Amino acid sequence: MSGAETVIGLVLGVLPLLVSTAEHYDDVFRPFRRYRRFSKELKKFQQEFLGHKTVFHNECLLLLSTFTGVETASEMLREKDHPLRKDLDLNKKLSDQLGKSRDACQATINLIIEELDSIQHESRSFELAMSEDMPVSRQLCR
């Protein structure tokens, strides 16, 4: 077999592989493009979530600080077992301020806290999954 025949044989052997690779290129890289888009969307979601969480925190701070001052209200929001959370005088003041809507406000606040915690937990799960290396990439790099 001459050198020219070897080159032609090699080209004819490799050509179908190149055609197949070109045909499946999009299939192979589609998950990577999707992951890249997903990563950007998750970051956007987390920023928006932080904004909503901050607004909720600030509204609670405003409500409490009317009766306790900003520093004490901040402590109460930070510490779940803060002594003023069970203070009867403060609870009476809040009840008087909210009037008949007190129970609805309390239920809504509890629901928002539960939902924020749930969303934050789920968001962390996505973040952890994204921060891990993809098993395929580790195998390809070896």
HUGINOR-V189900 format. One record per residue. N is the residue number from 1. RES is the residue in one letter. PHI is phi in whole degrees, 0 to 359 (NA if undefined). PSI is psi in whole degrees, 0 to 359 (999 if undefined). OMEGA is omega as a letter, one per 20 degrees, with the letter a starting at -180 (* if undefined). Layout:
N/RES/PHI/PSI/OMEGA, N/RES/PHI/PSI/OMEGA
This chain:
1/M/NA/130/a, 2/S/278/169/r, 3/G/298/322/a, 4/A/294/320/r, 5/E/294/322/r, 6/T/296/316/r, 7/V/296/316/r, 8/I/297/317/r, 9/G/298/319/r, 10/L/294/316/r, 11/V/298/314/a, 12/L/294/330/r, 13/G/284/323/a, 14/V/276/330/a, 15/L/305/313/r, 16/P/298/326/r, 17/L/294/318/r, 18/L/294/318/r, 19/V/297/316/r, 20/S/297/319/r, 21/T/297/316/r, 22/A/296/321/r, 23/E/293/325/a, 24/H/260/2/a, 25/Y/305/312/a, 26/D/296/319/r, 27/D/299/321/a, 28/V/289/318/a, 29/F/267/353/r, 30/R/303/313/r, 31/P/299/325/r, 32/F/293/319/r, 33/R/294/319/r, 34/R/297/316/r, 35/Y/299/318/a, 36/R/298/316/r, 37/R/295/318/r, 38/F/299/318/r, 39/S/301/316/r, 40/K/294/319/r, 41/E/294/321/r, 42/L/295/318/r, 43/K/297/318/r, 44/K/297/315/r, 45/F/300/315/a, 46/Q/297/322/r, 47/Q/294/317/r, 48/E/295/320/r, 49/F/298/316/r, 50/L/300/320/r, 51/G/299/313/r, 52/H/295/319/r, 53/K/296/321/r, 54/T/294/318/r, 55/V/299/315/r, 56/F/299/315/r, 57/H/300/315/a, 58/N/295/323/r, 59/E/295/318/r, 60/C/296/319/r, 61/L/298/316/r, 62/L/299/316/a, 63/L/297/312/a, 64/L/290/320/a, 65/S/294/341/r, 66/T/301/328/a, 67/F/252/340/a, 68/T/239/342/a, 69/G/93/157/a, 70/V/295/316/a, 71/E/298/312/a, 72/T/294/320/r, 73/A/298/319/r, 74/S/299/317/r, 75/E/298/317/a, 76/M/298/322/r, 77/L/286/330/r, 78/R/282/322/a, 79/E/252/115/a, 80/K/293/334/a, 81/D/256/25/a, 82/H/299/136/a, 83/P/301/327/a, 84/L/289/345/r, 85/R/296/336/a, 86/K/250/11/a, 87/D/287/121/a, 88/L/295/322/r, 89/D/296/316/r, 90/L/295/317/r, 91/N/299/323/r, 92/K/294/316/r, 93/K/300/316/r, 94/L/296/318/r, 95/S/298/317/r, 96/D/296/319/a, 97/Q/295/318/a, 98/L/276/339/r, 99/G/61/223/a, 100/K/292/343/a, 101/S/273/3/a, 102/R/305/308/a, 103/D/298/318/r, 104/A/296/318/r, 105/C/297/316/a, 106/Q/297/315/r, 107/A/297/318/r, 108/T/295/317/r, 109/I/299/315/r, 110/N/298/319/r, 111/L/296/316/r, 112/I/298/317/r, 113/I/299/315/r, 114/E/299/315/a, 115/E/294/318/r, 116/L/298/317/r, 117/D/297/317/r, 118/S/296/314/r, 119/I/297/318/r, 120/Q/296/320/r, 121/H/297/313/r, 122/E/296/320/r, 123/S/298/319/r, 124/R/297/322/r, 125/S/299/316/r, 126/F/296/318/a, 127/E/298/318/r, 128/L/296/317/r, 129/A/298/322/a, 130/M/287/331/a, 131/S/281/342/r, 132/E/284/147/r, 133/D/291/147/r, 134/M/285/131/a, 135/P/305/324/a, 136/V/297/319/a, 137/S/294/325/r, 138/R/294/319/a, 139/Q/292/322/a, 140/L/289/332/a, 141/C/278/351/a, 142/R/276/999/*
